[in-house]
């Protein structure tokens, strides 16, 4: 689960931000309109795209495996084993990324666009600062708390996995384990997964308060009168 969710979600997260930041500077461009037009495609879940990817690339073109973590029997060489796992990872990871990429870019682009219209950004542009410096110092820096919050919630969400997507690709992770536990009425597994996620969420929210004080100068720990 960490391999699948970590690879796909991290690529989706950082890729969306890296694309959305310059895109917010090109409001109304053809790529901006293209992203907005395709954002409704994220209404379909990852497993929906996964089924079509299996039909196209595994059944029709026969260039990628149908599912699983590794071939049977697995390669003996560790290097070949790693390449084989990566080959099996392509379809499930691509389905997760494709199902959310355009909506994620659109959301971050709109978020950055709001900060791009602030007065201090216009003043920085009037001073003749390079576009990269304006983005880094006056747009990206004020949005760090939100970016960190989304990243922290993404990290703890890796624990849950992709229940249906892992089942479609027969990926041996926590998602398919939870799916089988639900079908078998295996209460300890279901409750255990939920409780661990709840504890991770509580700890993350607690630590975020301290992180905000480090990255945002507007937040002061212990300031003010009681």
C-alpha positions as CSV (number, residue, x, y, z in Angstrom):
1,X,0.0,0.0,0.0
2,X,2.8,2.4,0.9
3,X,4.4,1.7,-2.5
4,X,1.3,2.3,-4.5
5,X,-0.3,5.1,-2.5
6,X,3.0,6.8,-1.8
7,X,4.2,6.8,-5.4
8,X,0.9,7.9,-6.9
9,X,-0.1,10.4,-4.3
10,X,3.3,12.1,-4.0
11,X,3.6,12.4,-7.7
12,X,0.1,13.8,-7.9
13,X,0.7,16.2,-5.0
14,X,4.0,17.7,-6.1
15,X,3.2,17.5,-9.8
16,X,-0.1,19.4,-9.3
17,X,1.7,22.2,-7.3
18,X,4.5,22.5,-9.8
19,X,2.1,22.8,-12.7
20,X,-0.5,25.0,-10.9
21,X,1.9,27.6,-9.7
22,X,3.1,28.8,-13.1
23,X,-0.4,28.2,-14.5
24,X,-1.9,30.7,-12.1
25,X,0.3,33.3,-13.8
26,X,-1.1,32.4,-17.2
27,X,-4.8,32.9,-16.4
28,X,-7.0,32.4,-19.5
29,X,-4.3,30.6,-21.6
30,X,-5.2,27.6,-23.7
31,X,-3.7,25.2,-21.1
32,X,-5.7,26.9,-18.3
33,X,-8.9,26.4,-20.3
34,X,-7.8,22.8,-21.1
35,X,-7.3,22.1,-17.4
36,X,-10.7,23.6,-16.4
37,X,-12.4,21.6,-19.2
38,X,-10.9,18.3,-18.0
39,X,-11.4,18.9,-14.3
40,X,-14.8,17.1,-14.3
41,X,-13.0,13.9,-15.3
42,X,-12.0,13.6,-11.7
43,X,-15.6,12.7,-10.8
44,X,-14.8,9.1,-11.8
45,X,-12.9,7.1,-9.2
46,X,-9.4,5.6,-9.8
47,X,-10.7,2.0,-10.2
48,X,-13.0,3.2,-13.0
49,X,-9.9,4.3,-15.0
50,X,-8.1,1.2,-13.8
51,X,-10.6,-1.1,-15.5
52,X,-10.1,0.7,-18.9
53,X,-6.4,0.7,-18.5
54,X,-6.4,-3.0,-17.9
55,X,-8.6,-3.5,-21.0
56,X,-6.4,-1.3,-23.2
57,X,-2.8,-1.9,-22.0
58,X,-3.1,-5.5,-20.6
59,X,-5.8,-7.2,-22.6
60,X,-5.6,-5.4,-26.0
61,X,-2.0,-4.2,-26.3
62,X,-0.5,-6.8,-24.0
63,X,2.3,-4.5,-22.9
64,X,1.6,-4.4,-19.2
65,X,0.4,-7.0,-16.6
66,X,-3.2,-7.3,-15.6
67,X,-2.4,-6.9,-11.9
68,X,-0.6,-8.3,-8.9
69,X,2.7,-7.1,-7.3
70,X,5.1,-9.2,-9.2
71,X,5.2,-12.0,-11.8
72,X,4.8,-15.6,-10.7
73,X,7.4,-17.0,-10.3
74,X,9.2,-13.8,-9.3
75,X,12.6,-13.0,-10.8
76,X,15.6,-14.2,-8.7
77,X,17.8,-11.1,-9.4
78,X,16.9,-8.2,-7.0
79,X,17.3,-5.7,-9.8
80,X,15.0,-7.6,-12.1
81,X,12.6,-8.1,-9.2
82,X,12.5,-4.3,-8.7
83,X,11.9,-3.6,-12.3
84,X,9.1,-6.2,-12.4
85,X,7.4,-4.5,-9.4
86,X,7.7,-1.1,-11.1
87,X,6.1,-2.7,-14.3
88,X,3.2,-3.9,-12.2
89,X,3.0,-0.5,-10.5
90,X,2.4,1.5,-13.7
91,X,-1.3,0.8,-14.3
92,X,-2.6,1.2,-10.7
93,X,-0.5,4.3,-10.1
94,X,-1.5,5.8,-13.4
95,X,-5.2,5.2,-12.7
96,X,-4.9,7.1,-9.3
97,X,-3.0,10.0,-10.9
98,X,-5.3,10.3,-14.0
99,X,-8.4,10.2,-11.8
100,X,-7.4,13.3,-9.8
101,X,-4.7,15.2,-11.7
102,X,-6.8,17.8,-13.5
103,X,-9.0,18.6,-10.5
104,X,-6.0,18.9,-8.3
105,X,-4.3,21.3,-10.7
106,X,-7.4,23.3,-11.0
107,X,-7.8,23.6,-7.2
108,X,-4.2,24.6,-6.6
109,X,-4.3,27.0,-9.6
110,X,-7.4,28.7,-8.2
111,X,-5.7,28.9,-4.7
112,X,-2.5,30.4,-6.1
113,X,-4.6,32.8,-8.2
114,X,-6.3,34.3,-5.2
115,X,-2.9,35.1,-3.6
116,X,-1.6,36.4,-7.0
117,X,-4.2,39.2,-6.9
118,X,-3.0,40.5,-3.5
119,X,-1.7,44.1,-3.4
120,X,1.7,43.1,-2.1
121,X,2.2,40.9,-5.1
122,X,1.3,43.7,-7.5
123,X,3.8,45.9,-5.7
124,X,6.5,43.2,-6.0
125,X,5.8,43.0,-9.7
126,X,5.9,46.8,-10.0
127,X,9.4,46.8,-8.5
128,X,10.6,44.6,-11.4
129,X,11.3,41.4,-9.4
130,X,11.6,38.3,-11.5
131,X,8.5,36.1,-11.8
132,X,10.2,33.2,-10.0
133,X,11.1,35.4,-7.0
134,X,7.6,36.8,-6.9
135,X,6.1,33.2,-6.9
136,X,8.5,31.9,-4.3
137,X,8.5,34.8,-1.8
138,X,5.1,36.4,-2.2
139,X,2.8,33.6,-3.4
140,X,4.3,30.3,-2.3
141,X,5.5,31.4,1.1
142,X,2.1,32.6,2.4
143,X,0.5,29.4,1.2
144,X,2.9,27.1,3.0
145,X,0.6,26.3,5.9
146,X,-2.1,25.1,3.5
147,X,0.4,23.1,1.5
148,X,1.8,21.5,4.6
149,X,-1.7,20.7,5.9
150,X,-2.6,19.0,2.7
151,X,0.7,17.1,2.6
152,X,0.3,15.9,6.2
153,X,-3.3,14.7,5.6
154,X,-2.0,13.0,2.4
155,X,0.7,11.1,4.4
156,X,-1.7,9.7,6.9
157,X,-4.2,8.8,4.2
158,X,-1.6,6.4,2.8
159,X,-2.6,4.1,5.7
160,X,-6.1,3.5,4.3
161,X,-4.9,2.6,0.8
162,X,-7.3,2.3,-2.2
163,X,-9.8,-0.4,-1.3
164,X,-11.5,-0.9,-4.6
165,X,-8.5,0.0,-6.8
166,X,-6.3,-2.5,-5.0
167,X,-9.0,-5.1,-5.4
168,X,-9.3,-4.5,-9.1
169,X,-5.5,-4.8,-9.6
170,X,-5.2,-7.6,-7.1
171,X,-2.6,-5.4,-5.3
172,X,-1.6,-7.0,-2.0
173,X,-2.0,-4.1,0.3
174,X,-4.1,-2.7,3.2
175,X,-6.9,-1.8,0.8
176,X,-7.6,-5.3,-0.4
177,X,-7.1,-6.6,3.1
178,X,-9.8,-4.2,4.3
179,X,-12.1,-5.2,1.4
180,X,-11.7,-8.9,2.3
181,X,-12.2,-8.1,6.0
182,X,-15.5,-6.4,5.2
183,X,-16.7,-9.3,3.1
184,X,-15.7,-11.8,5.8
185,X,-17.1,-9.6,8.7
186,X,-13.6,-9.6,10.2
187,X,-14.4,-6.9,12.8
188,X,-10.9,-6.8,14.5
189,X,-9.2,-5.9,11.2
190,X,-11.8,-3.2,10.3
191,X,-11.8,-1.6,13.8
192,X,-8.0,-1.8,14.0
193,X,-7.5,0.0,10.7
194,X,-10.0,2.7,11.6
195,X,-8.5,3.2,15.1
196,X,-4.9,3.5,13.8
197,X,-6.0,6.0,11.2
198,X,-7.9,8.0,13.9
199,X,-4.8,8.1,16.1
200,X,-2.6,9.2,13.2
201,X,-5.0,12.0,12.3
202,X,-5.1,13.2,15.9
203,X,-1.3,13.2,16.2
204,X,-0.9,15.0,12.8
205,X,-3.3,17.8,13.8
206,X,-1.5,18.2,17.1
207,X,1.9,18.5,15.4
208,X,0.6,20.9,12.7
209,X,0.1,23.6,15.3
210,X,3.8,23.6,16.0
211,X,4.7,23.5,12.3
212,X,2.5,26.5,11.6
213,X,4.5,28.5,14.1
214,X,7.7,27.7,12.3
215,X,6.6,28.4,8.7
216,X,4.2,31.3,9.3
217,X,5.5,34.4,11.1
218,X,1.9,35.5,11.7
219,X,1.5,32.6,14.1
220,X,3.1,33.1,17.5
221,X,3.1,30.4,20.1
222,X,2.3,31.7,23.6
223,X,1.6,35.3,22.5
224,X,-1.2,37.3,23.8
225,X,-2.8,37.8,27.2
226,X,-4.7,35.0,28.8
